[in-house]
Amino acid sequence: LHPVPDTWSGPRVSSVIYLGDVLHVEASVAVDNHVPLRLYVDSCIATLSGNKDSEPRYAVVDKLGCLMDSKAPDSSSSFTRPALNKLRFDITAFRFQVDSRSLIRLS
């Protein structure tokens, strides 16, 4: 999973994202010397430590590929697939209420 800029071109240069900003994320797999591959993201967990089992945690993608954030009433989160080997989604930057740390990791 890689954060990318609004243009979806290349890696995101800055790692600074403000609360409420939209974070664009791209998952991809190299297809060199392979038959065409279709990439799926079964799960993506946001945590403070990078350990998907740590607390607090928020399931961004769960239940075998459901973008959980898109179920919120005011959400604009969505998946897009520019190629079979790429999957993109965006989420709104957030902070865990139970912890004041501002660094959140996706795994």
Secondary structure as a PSIPRED ss2 file (coil, helix, strand):
# PSIPRED VFORMAT (PSIPRED V4.0)

   1 L C   1.000  0.000  0.000
   2 H E   0.000  0.000  1.000
   3 P E   0.000  0.000  1.000
   4 V E   0.000  0.000  1.000
   5 P C   1.000  0.000  0.000
   6 D C   1.000  0.000  0.000
   7 T C   1.000  0.000  0.000
   8 W C   1.000  0.000  0.000
   9 S C   1.000  0.000  0.000
  10 G C   1.000  0.000  0.000
  11 P C   1.000  0.000  0.000
  12 R C   1.000  0.000  0.000
  13 V C   1.000  0.000  0.000
  14 S C   1.000  0.000  0.000
  15 S C   1.000  0.000  0.000
  16 V C   1.000  0.000  0.000
  17 I C   1.000  0.000  0.000
  18 Y C   1.000  0.000  0.000
  19 L C   1.000  0.000  0.000
  20 G C   1.000  0.000  0.000
  21 D C   1.000  0.000  0.000
  22 V E   0.000  0.000  1.000
  23 L E   0.000  0.000  1.000
  24 H E   0.000  0.000  1.000
  25 V E   0.000  0.000  1.000
  26 E E   0.000  0.000  1.000
  27 A E   0.000  0.000  1.000
  28 S E   0.000  0.000  1.000
  29 V C   1.000  0.000  0.000
  30 A C   1.000  0.000  0.000
  31 V C   1.000  0.000  0.000
  32 D C   1.000  0.000  0.000
  33 N C   1.000  0.000  0.000
  34 H C   1.000  0.000  0.000
  35 V C   1.000  0.000  0.000
  36 P C   1.000  0.000  0.000
  37 L C   1.000  0.000  0.000
  38 R C   1.000  0.000  0.000
  39 L C   1.000  0.000  0.000
  40 Y C   1.000  0.000  0.000
  41 V C   1.000  0.000  0.000
  42 D C   1.000  0.000  0.000
  43 S C   1.000  0.000  0.000
  44 C E   0.000  0.000  1.000
  45 I E   0.000  0.000  1.000
  46 A E   0.000  0.000  1.000
  47 T E   0.000  0.000  1.000
  48 L C   1.000  0.000  0.000
  49 S C   1.000  0.000  0.000
  50 G C   1.000  0.000  0.000
  51 N C   1.000  0.000  0.000
  52 K C   1.000  0.000  0.000
  53 D C   1.000  0.000  0.000
  54 S C   1.000  0.000  0.000
  55 E C   1.000  0.000  0.000
  56 P C   1.000  0.000  0.000
  57 R E   0.000  0.000  1.000
  58 Y E   0.000  0.000  1.000
  59 A E   0.000  0.000  1.000
  60 V E   0.000  0.000  1.000
  61 V E   0.000  0.000  1.000
  62 D E   0.000  0.000  1.000
  63 K C   1.000  0.000  0.000
  64 L C   1.000  0.000  0.000
  65 G C   1.000  0.000  0.000
  66 C E   0.000  0.000  1.000
  67 L E   0.000  0.000  1.000
  68 M H   0.000  1.000  0.000
  69 D H   0.000  1.000  0.000
  70 S H   0.000  1.000  0.000
  71 K H   0.000  1.000  0.000
  72 A C   1.000  0.000  0.000
  73 P C   1.000  0.000  0.000
  74 D C   1.000  0.000  0.000
  75 S C   1.000  0.000  0.000
  76 S C   1.000  0.000  0.000
  77 S C   1.000  0.000  0.000
  78 S C   1.000  0.000  0.000
  79 F E   0.000  0.000  1.000
  80 T E   0.000  0.000  1.000
  81 R E   0.000  0.000  1.000
  82 P E   0.000  0.000  1.000
  83 A E   0.000  0.000  1.000
  84 L C   1.000  0.000  0.000
  85 N C   1.000  0.000  0.000
  86 K E   0.000  0.000  1.000
  87 L E   0.000  0.000  1.000
  88 R E   0.000  0.000  1.000
  89 F E   0.000  0.000  1.000
  90 D E   0.000  0.000  1.000
  91 I E   0.000  0.000  1.000
  92 T E   0.000  0.000  1.000
  93 A C   1.000  0.000  0.000
  94 F C   1.000  0.000  0.000
  95 R C   1.000  0.000  0.000
  96 F C   1.000  0.000  0.000
  97 Q C   1.000  0.000  0.000
  98 V C   1.000  0.000  0.000
  99 D C   1.000  0.000  0.000
 100 S C   1.000  0.000  0.000
 101 R C   1.000  0.000  0.000
 102 S C   1.000  0.000  0.000
 103 L C   1.000  0.000  0.000
 104 I C   1.000  0.000  0.000
 105 R E   0.000  0.000  1.000
 106 L E   0.000  0.000  1.000
 107 S C   1.000  0.000  0.000
